[in-house]
Amino acid sequence: MRIGLVGAGRIGACHADSLSHLDSVDEVLLADPDPVRLEAVAAGTGAHPVRMAELLERADGVVVATPTGTHPELIRRVAGAGLPIFCEKPVAADVAETRAVLSHVAAAGVALHVGFQRRFDAGFVAVREAVRAGRLGPLHTVRACTSDPRPPSPDYLAHSGGIFRDCAVHDFDAVRWITGQEVVEVSAVGGNTGEPHFAEYGDVDTAIAVLTLSDGCLASCTTTRYNGAGYDVRLEACGRDGTLVAGLDGRAPLPSAEPGGPVPAAPYQGFADRFAAAYCAELAAFVELVRGERESPCTGTEALAALLVAEAAERSRREHRPVAVKEAA
């Protein structure tokens, strides 16, 4: 089993390491336009550096882990080679281009798996199972958060699409996936208390979105680029019969103010260590997809649904009003 990996940047290096630890993968073919970065990641993970043409010729499936702006072209190219595709979110930077890419993939008849790794995190899976089994009773509230300990570089932020499309979209996908409900309306606000370049890019460093779900349940999604305590990703599902939390472990950066309260040991400092097991699990699922052993665990249609919520949130923030998700469609 040969898996091609396009991109040797931050997330690409993470995926190269994950793929190297999968017994089901015999060879990782790595391509990147930066030869120094390519050789460094290849040397550190055992991947084989190749040119893109060779990757498409030899691979059984391809992982796309490049900047967002390159996703549409690469997805089309891989689809044209008739290969199954794993692509980091998003499929494309906007709704129109996403729809166009998904149409191209459908016409090519290949499978597309979009990377929302929380669907493979043990805690998130456990919350979903409890909700779907009815063990918490009807849900009335869902609380989700994504808090980075420090912001990405200005170059990254300039092309990120904004905090809702880049960051909170993971929460939007998790809310839909766990509850089984659609988001019908979004009310969102944002603020800037950090570096001035956020405002220069038309972005914010901290934001809150309140989602109204199709069954009336309310979900709050909070996100910030400045969480000095550490990397914090959690989701609380609150029902009439009980509450269950994903992401609340000994490393969650939540020091208690109560006397004798818990103090986190070695708080998470980034997505790579927080979701290391989830990244391996989602790539193992992709390999199973390549083998024809399962369907895509997160299709392009699912990714589009989360993007529509992000679009509605951004519109709500800018226009200072609740926005129905159907307005963003």
Summary of the structure (lengths in Angstrom):
residues: 329
radius of gyration: 19.6
end to end distance: 38.4
largest distance: 61.7
contacts: 1154
relative contact order: 0.16
helix: 43%
strand: 22%
